[in-house]
Amino acid sequence: MDHNYTPSINDYVVWNNGKGVEGWVYFKDREYITIEYVVRPKDEINLECCPIHRNERLLVICYAEQWKELQYIKSRQSIHEKTENCLAVAC
């Protein structure tokens, strides 16, 4: 574990707190980050009620004083890196 590590959005981290939390850093502030712990597709009823977001997310808060417990695994360019860029393919 790197005790000097400062998490960034789109880093994949393991939080060594004994609770098995790992995932992508979804939000960062100087006081805390959120780790995207669970992502699942919405059911049809919830998707109809709020079609803006297709997935439900469970985010876990990790405060700055706990960042020393994080283990950096890897980074990604964007949350959309597995999809095509609509501007590039003229969607």
Secondary structure, DSSP 8 states (H G I E B T S, - for coil): --TT----TTEEEEE-SSS-EEEEEEEE-SSEEEEEEEEEE--HHHHHH-TT-SEEEEEEEEEGGGGGGEEEEEE-S-TTTTS--TTTTT-
